[in-house]
Amino acid sequence: MLTSTPGSRLQELLPEMFQPTELPGQPYLRFQLTADIKALLSMEHVRESLLVPARQITPLPNMPETVIGLMSSRERVFCAIELDLLFGLRPSPVYSRQYHIVVLRVSQSSSQQSSSEQELLLGIAVNSILGITRLISENLQLPREDFSSSLKPYLQGYVVEKKEKLLVLDARAITTASILYNDPT
Amino acid sequence: MPPQKQLINKQIEAFSTVEPAPIQAENLPSSNEANTTVDPSKNVNTPEMISVAASDYFKQAGTLRRRLLMTILPIVLVPLVVASAIGFNVTQRRAKEKTLSNIETSVVLASEGTQQFIEDAFKATNLLSANPMVIQALRSGSEQVESQGLSQKPIEQIETQFADTKLLQPEQNLNNYLKAVAKNANLAEIILTERYGFNVAYSSLTSDFIQNDEEWWQLGKKKGQLALEPEFDESTKTAVLVLVNTIKDSNSSQLLGVTKVGAAAEKLNEELTAAIGAAISRSQQIQIVDVYSRKPLNTIAARGKSKELGELIGGQPVAEAADLLNKISKNLEQNPQEAVLALERKDGIYNVSLRAVKGNKKQFILSFELNDKLFKLKAIPGTDLVAIASVERTEVTEAGHDLIMVFTFTAILLGVGATGLILLLARQLSKPLSNLTEKAQQVADGNLEVKAELEGTIETLTLAANFNNLVDRVKSLLQNQEAIAQEQRQLRETLEKDIDLLIDEVEGAMNGDLTVRASLASMEMSTVADIFNAIIDNLKDIAIQVKQSASQVSSSLSENEQSICLLAKQASGEAEKTINTLGSVEQMSQSIEEVAKNASRAAAIADDAYSTVQESSSAMEQTVNSILNLRTTVGETGKKMKRLGESSQKISQVVSLIEEIALKTNLLAINASVEASRAGEQGQGFRIVAEQVGALAEQSAAATKDIARVVAAIQAETQDVSEAMELGTAQVVDSTHLVESTKQRLEQVLQRSQDINQLMKSISQATVSQAETSRNVTDLMQEMAQLSEQRSLSSGELVLSMQTTARVATELESTVAQFKVDDSK
C-alpha cells in the first residue's frame, strides 16, 4: 500500500465506502496454514475470524487429535479443529495459548436430514490469519499430482501470486471431512 | 847592558823613588833626571796649583776697584735721588696749593664783583628816591588812582584804558630822565610804579600797565630792596638781573612807589672779566649761577673767552651743591657740615670741604671734585646767585710738572760727577796693590829675581818690603837643597855598580842553572848575595820535587782518563734512557687524558640516559592514568549497553503489543468484510474498505515482525558487545598491572642509571687527578732528562779538562827538566 498520512488516506477511502465499485474476482481469506504454506479460503464460507484463548475452548474426550474442542460464538456452539493436523502436515497437536480461528459456515443440503436448510459451523485453527485476497477464478489452476494424498481431497487448486504458491481450499470438503464424523473406534 | 839587567834597574829605581814621595811617583818624567826626583820644590804646592784652586774664589771676590765702586756709588747716589724726589714733591705740592688758592681768590673776587655790581644798580634806584620830580610824580599818580578808584576796577578795563602809553600820566621828561639814569648806570631798564602798582614812568615801553599783580612788585613792596631771579631771554641769549626797590617818603617813611631795575648780565660779565680775567688760568672757568633756574648768567674763561649764559659746567650735581651753599649762606641749613658731608659720594662728588672765607665768618666756600674737575663755590650775599669756579684737575696735578725735568737733570749731573770722583779715588787706592800682586805672580811663576817697588801708602810700603825679604829667603833655601841632592847622586852611582856585578854573577840562574853562586866581595851587597845563594839552594830542592811530582801526576792522569771516559759514556747513555722514559711517560699521560675525556663523555651519556629514563617514567605514569581512564570508560560503556538491552526488551514488548493489535484489527477487518457481504449490495463499499483495513493491518503486522526481528538482532549484538566489553575490561586490568610492573622496573633502571652516573663522575674526577699527576710526572721526567743531559755534557767537559790537565802536566815535566841540578845530591 502507498505510504501517506492517515488523514489523507481516510479522505481517500471514505468516499469509496459508499460508492459501490466493482472489484475484479471473488474475495478469499488468506492465512498461514503452516509456517511454510499459505492457503486461501473463499469468503463465501467464512462466517468470522476470531482470536480465541485456549481456555475458552472446551476440549472433548474421545475425539480425534484434530479436534480441539467445543467453542461458542454468536450464540452458536461448534467444533474447532486444527487444520494442519487434518491435512496431515503435522504429526501431533501442540498446545498453544491462543488460537487463530476461522469460523466456516456451510449450508447443508436437505439430503441428509429432513429438516430445512441447516447451517453447518466449524472453527478451524490455523497458524495465523493474514487477510483477504481477491482472486480471479481464471487464474485458478487445478491441483497436480505433487500434493500429498491427505491434502488433496480438500484442495480446489492453487494460484501463484507474487512467485508464491497459494493453496485454494475447499471449505465444504473441510466441513464434511469424514474423519470428523467417523468414530475412530 | 842586557835587557834583563835594564829591567831590574828600572825596578830598583822605582823602589827608591816610591819611598820618599809615593804620591809623586806618577809625575816622574824619566828615570835619568835625578835632580828633579829630589827637588824639594816638588813637595810644596806650585803657584799654578794655587791659581787653579783659588780662581773660583777670585772670581767671587772681584777687584778692589770694583769693590770700592760697588759700595761707595750707592751710598752717594741713593741720597741724591731721594733728596731730588723730596724736593720735587714739595715744590709740586706748593704749586698745587698755589693753583687752588688762585682759584679760590678768583671765586671770591667774582662774588665780590657781582655784589658790587648789584650794589651799584641799587644805588641807581636809590638816586630815584632822592629826586623830587620822581616823588612828585609818584604822589600825583597815587592820588589819581585813589580819585578815579582804579584799584577797584577790573584789570582788563584799566589795561584797555591805558593801552596807549601804559602810564598814569604820560610825562616824557620823567621817562627821559629814567633813560639817562639807565644809560649812566649801565642798566637795561627802569620801571617806576606808584604804590598801587600802576606805571608812572619807564625807561622803555613795558608790556603791562598794572604791575601790582606781578611777582616782583609784590615781593618788592613787601621786602624793600631785593635782587630777584634773573630773567633769561633765550632768543637773544641775554639775561637780565632784576632788582626791585621801594621808594619811601624820607620824612614819613610812607611807601610811595616801587621801582624795577633790569641790569644786563652782559654788563656784569664785562665788569667781572675786567676785574679777574687776567688771573684766570688755562682751563679755569668762573660762572655766576642762579640757584633757582640753575642757569649760569655768564661764563668767564681764560684769554677773553668770556660769554653770557652758556651751559652750567658740571650739570645737575653742581647745581644741587650751589643750592645747598646758598641755603647755608642764608643760615637756612641747621647743620651745614653734615649737609655738606651728605654731598660726598653723591652723583660722583668727592673730596667735599666747606670752610669760611678769610676775614668773613658768615661766608663760606664749598669745594669738591666731580668727574675730572675741581669746583669751588661761593654764594653772593644778598642774592640767590652763586659764583662757581671750576678747573680741570689735570691742570692742578700738572702744576709743577715742568719742575721734574730740572730736578732729574740736576740729579743726573750730580750722579755723573760723583761717579767720576769715586772712579779716580778707587784707581789711586788700588794701583800699588795691583803692582805688588803682579810681582807676587811673577815670583810664584818661578822668577825669583823680581823686586817689588816701594810706593803708595805706609801699608803698601811695608807689604812690598816684606815681600822682598821673603823672596830672598826662598832663594837661599833652594841653593842648600841643590847641594844635598848632588851628594845623594854619588852614593847611588856606587850602589849601581855593585848591583851590576851581582847581576853578572847570578845571570846563569835565569836560564835554569841553579849551580851559580854570588860572591860576597862587596860590602853593601854581601847580605843580598847571601840571601840570593840561600834562595837558589831552596829553588834547587823545589825543582827536584816538582820534577818527581809532575811525572807522578802525568802517570796518574793517564790512568784516570780511561775511567772518566767510561763515566762520560755512561752519563750520555743515562740521558738517552731518561729521554726514552720521558717519551713513554708522555704517551701514558696522553692516554690518561683520553681516558679522562672518555670518562667525562660516558658521564654525560649516563646523565642523558638518566634524564631519558626519568622522562619515560613520567610517560609511563601518564599511560597508567589513561589506562585507568579507559577502564572507567569501558565500565560506563558496559552499563550503557545493559541499559540499551533493557530498552530493546521494552521495545520488543511494545512491538508484540502492536502485533497483537494489528492481528486483532485484521480479524476485525475480515469480520467486517463478512458482515458487509451479508448486507448485500449495500455493504459492497464497506466491504472493500474493510478489506483495505485488513490489508493495512496485515502490513503493520509484517512491519512489527520486522521490528521484532531488528530488535532481536540489536539484543543479540548488545549481548555480544557487552561480552566483548567485559573481556576488554579484564584486558585493561591486565595491562594496568603490566604497566605498573614496567614502571617499577623503570624506577629500578632509574636508580641504576643514577648509580652509574655517580660512578662515572667519580671515575672522571679520578682520571682528571690522574692526568694531573701524570703531567707532574712528565715535568719531573723532563727536568731529570735535562739534568742528565747536563751531567753528560759536564762529564764530557771533565774528560776534556782531564786531557788538558795531562797535557799541562807533561808540559810542566818538560819545563822542570830545563833546570840544571847538581846530580851529586
Interface residues (C-beta under 8 A of the other chain):
Chain A: M1 L13 E16 M17 F18 Q19 P20 T21 L23 P27 L29 M43 E44 V46 R47 E48 S49 L50 L51 H100 S128 I129 L130 G131 I132 R134
Chain B: L663 K664 N666 L667 A669 I670 N671 S673 V674 S677 E681 Q684 G685 F686 R687 I688 V689 A690 E691 Q692 G694 A695 L696 A697 E698 Q699
